[in-house]
């Protein structure tokens, strides 16, 4: 570690919101040329601390000393979908000829910046047409264009595929070698071990452990995060398999990101996992099964399409952030038997269900009457998953169910999915986390360019073969 003064120095940082102290007396140093990981459970205060270091939030007390320009890549992208890549990267900083924007110079500037940082992107692409991994590169480029000497990354790989993660960290390592001080807020402990030099662990708003990465382990970091051992994941039980979902010759979506002639089956009492790099047709498959887009071919449910969905984007498709936990818990479920008396909602039952979700899925909140936007991203995700599973549905479509949540919360969500499977539910799992697919799936389908590139039963699965199929190799 450098003996020079820290590029970023935080002392006694405290920040409270109504009913909760998010950051409680935190000291942290970040040095030029280092990659420092900040980890902790959902709601531990990590994102709040990063926002304070960036200057987005004002602390109630404490000091922030930054020797250089600070950049922050947010967990939830702050991009304008209807603008092109170069417009997002240079927004407010466009090169001009008099009053006119020099579009040729702008495109070249963004293209050169992407090339210099090994970030593949088309400057003219519309951001709303890009997959999440490409949008992540745009978000990073926007900060790099400002040439920060201190770079804060809040869950930067939550939506990236394994190959994209390697490329992303290749860029981050090069930035650190050039002297940039990098702080990464993350839940992915393997990445912490692989790429960071130091790690600080937050719990309940405080730094509870700080260590050099080379001198610790994933298990030790995880125990420090949760204050003990991780929750035990449910055991896989033998189940009676019965046909539930049958898909034949499915075609949907456009040329980019569409699907072309997919066959797959999901039985009651099993988890069928979809492995693949993002952008290979997974969203078109999910939307077709959910009945959200037109398709050709056949989709047949033995239970009459009684499905529950964990959507891929909790903010866009899953939750209303300005509604309370209680209000969100009933959204999409309001027509279920027992939740209505005629045209009126049974509010007492709805509140009991919300309380049950909070307890069973460990949603950390002062009460069920707080707005969902006040929750951490991980607690929002646990609420979303709980809402999907609380009624014991016969078919579950789970799209990246543990995206952006800590190891303890991920273990809990995965345990609840296995319990649903053991109870006879049919689960179609779409996840860009290959470790999650291997941990949960009874059979694995590999998707590549809108087609099924391979099908494997759990007993005969070969990780190397699946990795090659995901990349388009045999």
Residue pairs with C-beta under 8 A, 6 or more apart in sequence:
1 31
1 34
1 197
1 198
1 212
2 31
2 32
2 33
2 34
4 31
4 32
5 67
6 29
6 30
6 31
6 65
6 67
6 181
7 30
7 31
7 32
7 66
7 67
7 68
7 149
7 150
7 181
8 28
8 29
8 30
8 53
8 64
8 65
8 66
8 67
8 70
8 150
8 181
8 183
9 28
9 29
9 30
9 63
9 64
9 65
9 66
10 26
10 27
10 28
10 29
10 49
10 52
10 53
10 62
10 63
10 64
10 65
11 27
11 62
11 63
11 65
12 25
12 26
12 27
12 61
12 62
12 63
13 23
13 25
13 26
13 27
13 28
13 49
13 52
13 59
13 61
13 62
13 63
13 64
14 21
14 23
14 24
14 25
14 26
14 59
14 60
14 61
14 62
15 21
15 22
15 23
15 45
15 48
15 49
15 52
15 57
15 59
15 60
16 22
16 60
17 374
18 374
19 366
19 367
19 370
20 366
21 205
22 45
22 48
22 205
23 45
23 48
23 49
23 52
23 59
23 205
24 45
24 204
24 205
24 206
25 62
25 206
26 45
26 49
26 62
26 202
26 205
26 206
26 207
27 207
28 38
28 49
28 200
28 207
30 36
30 150
30 181
30 182
30 183
31 181
32 149
32 179
32 180
32 181
33 176
33 177
33 179
33 180
33 181
34 176
34 181
34 182
34 197
34 198
35 172
35 173
35 176
35 182
35 184
35 195
35 196
35 197
36 181
36 182
36 183
36 184
36 196
36 197
36 198
36 199
36 200
37 183
37 184
37 185
37 186
37 191
37 192
37 195
37 196
37 198
37 199
37 200
37 213
38 46
38 49
38 50
38 183
38 184
38 185
38 186
38 199
38 200
38 202
39 46
39 185
39 186
39 187
39 189
39 192
39 199
39 200
39 201
39 202
39 221
39 225
39 406
40 46
40 201
40 202
40 203
40 225
40 406
41 203
41 225
41 226
41 378
41 406
41 408
41 409
42 364
42 376
42 377
42 378
42 379
42 381
42 382
42 405
42 406
42 409
43 364
43 375
43 376
43 378
43 379
44 202
44 203
44 204
44 205
44 225
44 376
44 406
45 202
45 204
45 205
45 206
46 154
46 185
46 202
47 75
47 154
47 155
47 185
47 376
47 377
48 57
49 202
50 72
50 152
50 154
50 183
50 185
51 57
51 72
52 58
52 59
52 64
53 64
53 66
53 70
53 72
53 152
53 183
54 70
54 71
54 72
54 152
55 64
55 70
56 72
66 150
67 149
68 148
68 149
68 150
68 181
69 146
69 147
69 148
69 149
69 150
70 148
70 150
70 151
70 152
71 143
71 144
71 146
71 148
71 150
71 151
71 152
72 143
72 151
72 152
72 153
72 154
73 136
73 139
73 140
73 143
73 151
73 152
73 153
73 154
73 156
74 139
74 154
75 154
75 155
75 158
75 185
75 377
75 404
76 315
76 377
77 135
77 136
77 138
77 139
78 139
79 88
79 127
79 135
79 138
79 139
79 142
80 87
80 88
80 91
80 127
81 126
81 127
81 128
82 126
82 127
82 128
83 91
83 126
83 127
84 123
84 124
84 125
84 126
84 127
85 110
85 121
85 122
85 123
85 124
85 125
85 127
85 130
85 138
85 141
86 103
86 106
86 107
86 109
86 110
86 123
86 124
87 94
87 106
88 127
88 138
88 142
89 110
89 113
89 123
89 138
89 141
89 142
89 145
90 106
90 109
90 110
90 145
91 142
93 145
93 146
94 101
94 102
94 106
95 101
95 102
95 105
95 106
95 109
96 102
106 123
107 123
107 124
109 145
110 121
110 123
110 141
110 145
111 123
113 141
113 144
113 145
114 120
114 121
114 123
114 137
114 141
117 140
117 141
117 144
117 171
117 174
117 175
118 167
118 170
118 171
118 174
119 137
119 140
119 141
119 167
119 171
120 137
121 134
121 137
121 138
121 141
125 134
127 135
127 138
129 256
130 138
131 257
131 278
131 279
132 159
132 160
132 278
133 159
133 160
133 161
133 164
133 278
133 279
136 156
136 157
136 159
136 160
136 164
136 168
137 168
140 156
140 168
140 171
143 151
144 175
148 180
149 179
149 180
149 181
150 180
150 181
150 183
151 175
151 180
151 181
151 182
151 183
152 183
152 185
153 172
153 182
153 183
153 184
153 185
153 186
154 185
155 185
155 186
155 187
155 377
155 404
156 168
156 184
156 186
157 164
157 165
157 168
157 169
157 186
157 188
157 191
158 187
158 403
158 404
159 278
159 400
159 403
159 432
160 168
160 278
160 432
161 276
161 277
161 278
161 432
161 470
162 277
162 434
162 467
162 470
163 277
163 470
163 471
164 277
164 278
165 191
169 191
169 194
169 195
172 182
172 184
172 195
173 195
175 182
176 182
184 191
184 192
184 195
184 196
186 192
187 378
187 404
187 405
187 406
187 407
187 410
189 218
189 221
189 222
189 407
190 218
192 199
192 213
192 218
192 221
193 213
193 216
193 217
193 218
193 221
196 213
197 212
197 213
197 214
198 210
198 211
198 212
198 213
199 210
199 211
199 212
199 213
199 216
199 221
200 207
200 209
200 210
201 207
201 208
201 209
201 210
201 221
201 224
201 225
202 208
203 224
203 225
203 226
203 227
208 224
208 227
209 221
209 224
211 220
211 221
222 230
222 407
222 408
223 229
223 230
225 406
225 407
225 408
226 407
226 408
230 407
230 408
230 411
231 408
231 411
231 412
231 415
232 411
232 415
233 411
233 414
233 415
233 418
233 439
234 415
234 416
234 418
234 419
234 422
235 418
236 418
236 421
236 422
236 442
237 422
239 268
239 269
239 270
239 421
239 422
239 424
240 268
240 269
240 424
241 267
241 268
241 269
241 270
242 267
242 268
242 269
242 302
243 265
243 267
243 268
243 302
244 266
244 267
244 268
244 301
244 302
244 303
244 394
244 395
244 426
245 264
245 265
245 266
245 289
245 299
245 300
245 301
245 302
245 395
245 426
245 428
246 265
246 298
246 299
246 300
246 302
247 262
247 263
247 264
247 265
247 289
247 297
247 298
247 299
247 300
248 263
248 297
248 298
249 261
249 262
249 263
249 296
249 297
249 298
250 259
250 261
250 262
250 263
250 285
250 288
250 295
250 296
250 297
250 298
250 299
251 258
251 259
251 260
251 261
251 262
251 295
251 296
251 297
252 258
252 259
252 284
252 285
252 287
252 288
252 293
252 294
252 295
252 296
253 259
253 281
253 283
253 284
253 287
253 293
253 450
256 279
257 279
257 280
257 281
257 283
257 284
257 450
258 281
258 284
258 450
259 281
259 284
259 285
259 288
259 450
259 451
260 281
260 450
260 451
261 297
261 451
262 281
262 285
262 297
262 450
262 451
262 452
263 452
264 272
264 445
264 452
264 455
265 272
266 272
266 395
266 426
266 427
266 428
267 426
268 302
268 394
268 424
268 425
268 426
269 421
269 422
269 424
269 425
269 426
270 421
270 426
270 427
270 442
270 443
271 417
271 418
271 421
271 427
271 429
271 440
271 441
271 442
272 426
272 427
272 428
272 429
272 441
272 442
272 443
272 444
272 445
273 429
273 430
273 431
273 437
273 440
273 441
273 442
273 443
273 444
273 445
274 282
274 285
274 428
274 429
274 430
274 431
274 437
274 444
274 445
274 446
274 447
275 431
275 434
275 437
275 444
275 445
275 446
275 447
275 466
275 470
276 282
276 432
276 446
276 447
276 448
276 453
276 470
277 432
277 448
277 470
277 471
278 432
280 447
280 448
280 449
280 450
281 447
281 449
281 450
281 451
282 399
282 430
282 447
283 312
284 293
284 450
285 430
285 447
286 312
286 397
286 399
286 428
286 430
287 293
288 295
288 299
289 299
289 307
289 397
289 428
290 307
290 309
290 397
291 305
301 307
301 395
303 394
303 395
305 395
306 393
306 394
306 395
307 393
307 394
307 395
307 396
307 397
308 388
308 389
308 391
308 393
308 395
308 396
308 397
309 388
309 396
309 397
309 399
310 318
310 384
310 385
310 388
310 396
310 397
310 398
310 399
310 401
311 317
311 318
311 384
311 399
312 399
312 400
312 403
312 430
314 377
314 380
314 381
314 384
315 321
315 380
318 384
319 328
319 331
319 372
319 380
319 383
319 384
320 327
320 328
320 331
320 372
321 371
321 372
321 373
322 371
322 372
322 373
323 331
323 371
323 372
324 368
324 369
324 370
324 371
324 372
325 354
325 357
325 358
325 363
325 365
325 367
325 368
325 369
325 370
325 372
325 375
325 383
326 350
326 351
326 354
326 368
326 369
328 372
328 383
328 387
329 350
329 353
329 354
329 357
329 368
329 383
329 386
329 387
329 390
330 339
330 345
330 350
330 353
330 354
331 387
332 387
333 339
333 353
333 387
333 390
333 391
334 340
334 345
336 391
338 346
338 349
339 345
339 346
339 349
339 350
339 353
340 346
351 368
353 390
354 368
355 368
356 390
357 363
357 383
357 386
357 387
357 390
358 365
358 368
358 383
358 386
360 386
360 390
360 416
361 382
361 383
361 385
361 386
361 412
361 413
361 416
362 382
362 409
362 412
363 375
363 379
363 382
363 383
363 386
364 375
364 376
364 379
365 374
365 375
365 379
372 380
372 383
375 383
377 404
377 405
378 404
378 405
378 406
378 409
381 401
381 402
381 403
381 404
381 405
381 409
381 413
382 405
382 409
382 412
382 413
385 398
385 401
385 413
385 416
386 416
388 396
388 398
389 396
389 416
389 417
389 420
392 420
392 423
392 425
393 420
393 425
394 424
394 425
394 426
395 425
395 426
395 427
395 428
396 417
396 420
396 425
396 426
396 427
396 428
397 427
397 428
397 430
398 417
398 427
398 428
398 429
398 430
398 431
399 430
399 431
400 430
400 431
400 432
400 433
401 413
401 414
401 417
401 429
401 431
402 409
402 410
402 413
402 414
402 431
402 433
402 436
403 433
405 413
410 436
414 436
414 439
414 440
417 427
417 429
417 440
418 440
420 427
421 427
421 442
429 436
429 437
429 440
429 441
431 437
431 440
434 463
434 466
434 467
434 470
437 444
438 444
438 461
438 463
441 458
442 457
442 458
443 455
443 456
443 457
443 458
444 454
444 455
444 456
444 458
444 461
444 466
445 452
445 454
445 455
446 452
446 453
446 454
446 455
446 456
446 466
446 469
446 470
447 453
448 469
448 470
448 472
449 472
453 469
453 470
453 472
454 465
454 466
454 469
456 462
456 465
456 466
468 474
